[in-house]
Structures are given as C-alpha cells and as structure tokens.
Amino acid sequence: MLIVRDPLARRVRQAVAGDRRAFTRLYRELHPLVARFIARRVDSRADAEELVAEVFRRVVEHLGGFDPSRGSVRAWVLRIARNAVIDHYRTRKSPVALEAIADGLRETTGPLDHLIADERTRQIREILAECPEQTRQLLAMRYGDGLRHAEIAELLGLRESAVRKRISRAISELRTRSRALEDEQNPEVSHAL
Amino acid sequence: MRSEPLIEARLRELHAPRIEPSPAHGEAADAREAEALAAWSQRYANARPDAGQRAASGRGASLLGVLGVFGRHRLAVALAAMLMAIVGACVLPTSYEIPLGISVEIRVAAGELDSAQEIANYVQARSNAAEVDVLMREVVGAGSGPQFVMMIRLWDHELALGEIELELREQFPELEGAEIIETPLEGEIETIWARRLANRAFSLSLREVDVEQARAQLLLELQAQGFEDDEVVVEVRDREDGQREVEVQIERRGFQADGHEHDPPVMDPASLD
C-alpha cells in the first residue's frame, strides 16, 4: 500500500521547532490557496487582504497544535480560513447564510453575467442552478477553490471515494444535459465528437 | 472532439473568484509575510532562537560536504545530473488518447429512414457494445434541404473502424443514397510522465504474475481509485492463444441500462452514494 506523506506537515514540525526558513516556505506554499479561498467568498479587496492576514495569524497561533494524524495541513488551514470567513460575516451581521458563504455556493447562484463568455457557459450555469446543493458545493470546491478530492472529503467529512464518485457523476450529468440542451437549441450544428 | 476538459474549463470560469486573490508578490504581500513571520517569531523563534539557523547551517554544511565528495568523483556528478534530468522529465506533463468507442452517423434526406429502429438494433447486436447511444434528429442546413440524421455511439464495442458501413448498406438497401460516417470516440488522459510510465509498468507486471496475483493487483488499484469491493468484479483469464484477458466490471448505482431517457437524475445526492 502506498503511503503518501504530507510534505507540509514536515514544514509545520520544523517551524514549531524554530526553523524560520521552514515557516517562510510554509507561508509561501499556503498563501495562494488561502488567497483564492478568501477571494471567492468576499466582495472587497480590502476585506480579502485583512482576512488572509487573519488566517495566517490564526495559523501561527495554532501551529503547535497541528496534528498530522487528523488530516493534511492544507485541509487544516482551509478550515481555519472558512472559520475566519464565517466570523467576518458574523461580525458584520450580514444576512448572507454563513454556510453558503463558507462553502462557496454564493457565486454559483449570484450575479455572474459579466463572467459568462458564451452561450454554453450560460447553459452550464443554468444546469448548475438546478443541481442539488451538495453537488454545487462539491463542484465549487473542486473547480472554484481548486481543492483535491481528499481535501474536499476532509472538509466535508465524507469519504474520498464518495467525493470522487459524486464529482465524476456530476460532470457526466452536466455533459449529457449540456449536449441535450445544445441539440435542442442548435439543431443545425453537427456532432463533432 | 468535445471533451470533458471543456466542461471543466467552463466550471472553472463560472467559479472564478469575484475579486483578484491577494497577490503573492509586491510591497503589500511582503508586508503581510513580514507580519506573519513576526507573529511566528514571537511564539516559536524565541523558544529555540538558533534552532532554525542551526538547521539551516547544518543542511548547508552537509550539502557542501556532499558536493565536495561529488566534485572528487566526476562520474558521480554526471550520474547525479542524469538522475536529476530523469526526475525532471518524469514530472513533465504529457497526454495520450485512449479509444473509447466509435460513432456511426447516418444522414439521409428527411423522412426517408423508416427503418431507424431496426438499424439501431442491428448495430447494437453486431457490435456487442457495452453501451449504445442513439440520437435522431432533423437538420436544416443553409443552402440544402432538410436531412434526417441518426447517430449511433458505441462504447466498449467489438467493431473495427470502417467495418459496419458496408454491412449496413447490404442489410438495409434504403441506405443506398445515405451518407455514413464512422468516427472514433477517444478520450484524452492528461498526466505526467512518471504516472504514465507507472501505468505501463503496472500493465507489464499484470502479464508477468499469475492470474490470481494479477486479479489481486487490479483490485488494489481499483480500491486506490476509490471503488469499493462490492462495486467491482475483476476476472483475469489466460486464453489458449497465450493472451491474457482482463475483464473489469464496475457497478454504477442508480444507472439504468435500458432507455437513456429514463435514467434517474444522478445529481440527486440520494442516488449518488
């Protein structure tokens, strides 16, 4: 059986032991992940900057308590980021549902017309809107946050195999329904398989 | 070829961040990193102030030592360079196409293909395909009259490309004036060289071990990909002609074999587990 070691866990261990370079590397490797996660959940650049800084403050605060046997460093940091976003909206007494924000669903149902490049993208968006919430959540985490299957599984408390299957079937369903819609709306286009 | 990566690209586009993520470089980024580093220093660097430097200098010294040894042995240096080149090549992205099936498209003047159902049945029986999709529609193109188009997609079949057209024309004389186009259906696998080589090595190792060991290897591989024991059936047989036959059946719950129009909504989480 192949055992995959989390290279970031080693950096955490070294950083806790006082290795400055290990902490710097850890920060630089995690920063893009955190920055993207936050950018998908807030509307203001200033809020995003502040939240990213807050996430790393919390990471430093709890670094010594990280337990590699309970999951990967990336998933641990993402949980911290999610809690920071929830706290951010709670502080502002925002009417937006906290879970929806934390799981990145808002952008799949929010106004995204400026992002819609063409008809097919619009179709995908419409089909997505009809999908069950959990499917949208999985797709948002996979394609929005760029998370690995194992990380999504960790964050949602699911088995990795279940996440893989659900995403795979969702993609398959999207493809089928997209083709069907395309065939209905554009019958003169021949199949280019 | 319309392929899954296109859907994935559109999903990424739809889920793009609403604002630009905080940059990793620049003045503000440097300030944030310095702030994090300061917070870290307060908690951890003071506990063992020289630990990091010790570790760094230790690593530096050992690296110099290793380089020194290599410097005295040119062959070792050359080997190390070659090893690095191989490792570098192994992480390079690569892609390859895998055959999935064929598509048979039949075009006739509109309203002239009354035997569509018989044709579909014939192709399905003849190809012994694991799955068959049949699409029929009328197409009105600019500058030409309406056409009836029948598209049959065969997945995991036993037909060679170009094999069915002649048979269809013989079996169904009404197809005399029809345009029949056979197209391979292929999927593109995007991977890195290391994984591609590993897959090849895995295939080779399947041939070298005995039937039971090969079956056990395949089961392990499928488990690693997230399939449960009760979802897969693996059979490995050695044929008389010396070829090894491997059959893998994967049960997809909620999938209905007959009638594509009546497939359950697989997006429902209740049917996904």
Interface residues (C-beta under 8 A of the other chain):
Chain A: M1 L2 Q14 A15 V16 A17 G18 D19 R20 R21 A22 F23 T24 Y27 R28 H31 P32 A35 R36 I38 A39 R40 V42 D43 S44 R45 A48 E49 V52 A53 F56 R57 V59 V60 E61 L63 G64 G104 E107 T108 G110 L112 L115 I116 A117 R120 T121 I124 R125 L128 E130 C131 P132 Q134 T135 L139 A140 R142 Y143 G144 D145 H149 E160 S161 A162 R164 K165 R166 R169 A170 I171 S172 E173 L174 R175 S178 R179 D183 P187 E188 S190 H191 A192 L193
Chain B: M1 R2 E4 I7 E8 R10 L11 R12 E13 L14 H15 A16 P17 R18 I19 E20 P21 S22 P23 A24 A28 A29 R32 E33 E35 A36 L37 A39 W40 S41 R43 Y44 A45 A47 R48 P49 D50 A51 G52 Q53 A55 A56 S103 E105 L135 R137 E138 V139 V140 G141 A142 V149 M151 R153 T183 L185 L220 A224 Q225 G226 F227 E228 R252 P265 V266 M267 D268 P269 L272 D273
